[in-house]
Amino acid sequence: MPPVLCLLMLLGALCRFGEAMSREEKQKLRNQVVEMFDHAYQNYMDHAYPADELMPLTCRGRVRGLEPSRGDVDDALGKFSLTLIDTLDTLVLLNKTTEFEAAVRSVLSDVRLDNDIVVSVFETNIRVLGGLLGGHSMAVMLKEGGQNMQWYQDELLHMAKDLGLRLLPAFNTSSGLPYPRINLKHGVRGPETRTGTETDTCTACAGTMILEFAALSRFTGDPVFEDHARRALDFLWEKRQRNSNLVGTTINIHSGEWVRRDSGVGAGIDSYYEYLLKAYILLGDDLFLQRFNIHYASIMKYISQPPLLLDVHIHKPLLPARTWMDSLLAFFPGLQVLKGDIRPAIETHEMLYQVTKKHNFLPEAFTTDFRVHWAQHPLRPEFAESTYFLYKATGDPYYLEAGRTILDNLNRFARVPCGFAAMKDVRTGSHEDRMDSFFLAEMFKYLFLLFAEAEDIPFDVEDYVFTTEAHLLPLSLSTAPNSSSIPSNRTSDEELDDSNFDWTCPNTQLLFPDPAFPRSLREPIRSAVDKSCPRPAPYREPGMGRPPLRAQDFMANNPEHLELLRRMGVSLVHLKDGRVQLVQHATQAVSAVAAEDGVRFMQEMMELSSQQQKEQLPPRAIQIVSHPFFGRVVLTAGPAQFGTDLSKSSTGVRGFVTVAEPYSGCTEITNGEYVQGHIALLQRGQCMFAEKARNIQKAGAIGGIVIDDNEGSSSDTAPLFQMAGDGRSTDDVTLPLLFLFHKEGNILLEALKEYREVEVLLSDKARDRAAIFKGKPLPGSLIEGSMDVQEEENCQTEATTPTSFKPVSQSQMSTDELDKSVPEEVTPAKEVSPAEELRIEEEDRAVPPLADTALPEEERDSEKTEEPRGDKDLSSQSVDQLLADWQEDLEAFKQMEKDDL
């Protein structure tokens, strides 16, 4: 039997374990799906077309450039009537041939693809190219039927080829992986493109091209599209981690190095695995199935922890990378059905269904105990997709009830007068003014098919494969000529054994001899979710221990707290780059209850970190205004979440700097007579930022600058972060506190060493020199020799600041934030996007509010010297050399202002 047809037998095998839902009830729900589609589609056509998407709360179209930018989300919009193109084949499936014909005419007359706009290659491929190809497939099918679309002459296919040619320049990389974005008019090279500088792309972004590009090649006879998509897949396969056979989430498109090494089946990777299996179904190439099965075996070995699917590290696949799951993985049970692995598909789907019933929708991310992690829900269709495939595989009417739940929740919570609105927060039921095109392209397809009988569908759906956007590509393409000029990088024949094809065509009659079998798999999972959300507090016998340590109460310099961590199996790991990582080993806890307390502690840390990450503040400026700088040197500084808000001060805080003693600022200041009325310089480490601020404030300082103790750190190479509080009220701190990395801090220290009196201005942004000197004659040039000798002598006054500068050895135990990329077993960290440049940190915290780690004396390097370290290289530099560095900092600060951080 041909392998392509073999896979499809699974979808046609319905094992009817009882008609719990009558045909009349199914028809009623099917008609409800059509009515809901009409409500969404007609509102788009009435209020939004020809815009890309409908804004259902304000009843208007979303036009890119006219609405506030939403960041990467807007890269799907290209001023090409996205929703209409994405919906074409849905119209045919729902028997709306008249509307389909009108929609095709509108696309042909109104849509332009040569817009000067930068779009996502991935989104444009799956939504627009896929939509055009799906529409073309439906048009051809209807034309061959002899009743509709008799005028059609492959116009949609011509548009698809035009778009494919516009996307091809994205593949012009040494690796063959496409750039993530492209200008539809100008490509990726040249200043007019406004793109082409990106170096990273997600695995799914590069690996989700083969279905659409191969279909385009086989429809048109031009192999160039399929060749490029195959080359990208070959490269990803070669770059897999050979021991784990897993791929990372983000890869460098030039070097092939993994940028993010976490691996899962959700966001960033999902459709890469999907397209390997579906490429085998569509094209009949055994190579794709072989690769998929090798990956799948690793997924089930490392990532699958039924019913959970948890990300791991590709180099340490036995260690989870995070403690939460994203909603995009909801497609995976459906893919497992295609694979023929039904049991884990039932288990994971049941877990997702129970989470859905708890929160009405799948939150964008949720924790391992099924609580909300990210509360948004943009009406994603992946859960409905898996529900449909499981019903097709099992015939179990339970999945019809799951579909009814989806319909009811959409109508109760997402329906608005002008369509369906995404959920901004599933906990509160608040809406977001968006209705993404995939809602019409996918959601209503799968729900209609779930409740439809064979006679309700205008064609045999088994003759098509669904793309990741649910567009329909005909399986007849597998017999189309493939004149690919690029040979695939095949694995040796010895590796291609029969075991690669096990369970490709399972007999569902054998899988489910007992109609109660699926129910027996679901019951334990339903119970687990019910017990976990909300999770009851563990029982504690009277007198058997105190309540567990809470994250908001934890102080890392408290030995008792450190002992409580140890008992919970939580340890602090100090990394070589000066950061500290929280790790929990449940097996090292003193009891099962203590281990559970440890898990809760880590989750609380993660939640607190997530909350504080949202409170982003822009960077601040430290401007040196004294001789010989006169405001020309601006150092980029990180803000604090407490103390004076410099953005609300028109003048900032201006004063001379002095080094606090002790330099750490962690105990009472001993040189208070010098600190009073000055801006105190402090070294990072040994205690929390808020404690330093309180100590210098008590000594009479008017501000503080904390200098990083991690030698070599610089804002050039590390993102700025915010200094967080200590988990308690910081209302008593009334002075401003700013943070400088080591390089920028050394500039200030060297200036103090050379000129003995250095005056700075702490402000929210660099001030104009005229504003700084308020009508006084502006100082002259900084070039050496430009001042006359008399002026220079007048500027050199007797120093009043102690300037003892003995070098201090770097502490091996200087610490920083939680390492978000290398956890051991449980890492309480919020995912941070690569573009995020402003972090929140506390002294030696893993995640807020972890305090500075007060290490035992024997574990520390010598801490006897507390004077600031000098930089040997900087001390030997001339003033003009230093100014080059300062100029870089000034430009960096201006750029950060421009980015509106």
Secondary structure, DSSP 8 states (H G I E B T S, - for coil): --HHHHHHHHHH-------SS-HHHHHHHHHHHHHHHHHHHHHHHHHTTTSSEEETTTTEEE-BTTB---GGGGGG--SS-HHHHHHHHHHHHTT-HHHHHHHHHHHHHH--S--S-EEEHHHIIIIIIHHHHHHHHHHHHHHHHTSS-TT--SHHHHHHHHHHHHHGGGG-SSS----SEEETTTBSSSGGGS-----EEEHHHHHS-HHHHHHHHHHHT-THHHHHHHHHHHHHHHTSBTTTTB--SEEETTT--EEE-EE-SSTTTHHHHHHHHHHHHHH--HHHHHHHHHHHHHIIIIIEETTEE--EESSSTTSBS-SEEEGGGGGHHHHHHHHT-HHHHHHHHHHHHHHHHHHSS--SEEETTS-EEE--B----HHHHHHHHHHHHH--THHHHHHHHHHHHIIIIIEETTEE-EEEETTTTEEES-B-HHIIIIIHHHHHHHH--GGGSSS-GGGEEE-TT--EEEGGGGGS----SS------GGG--GGGGTTSS--HHHH-SSTTHHHHHHHHHHHHHHHHTT-------TTS------GGG--TT-HHHHHHHHHTTEEEEE-TTS-EEEEE-GGGSSSHHHHHHHHHHHHHHHHHHHHHHHS----EEEEE-STTTTT-EEEEEB-BSSS--GGG-SS-EEEEEEE-SSTT--S--S-HHHHTTSEEEEES-SS-HHHHHHHHHHTT-SEEEEE--STT--TTTS-EEEE---SS--TT--S-EEEE-HHHHHHHHHHHHHHS--EEEEESS---HHHHHTTS------STT-S-HHHHHHH-----S----------TT---S--SS--SS--------TT--EEEE-TT-SSTT-------GGGS------S----HHHHTS-HHHHHHHHHHHHHHHHHHHHTT-
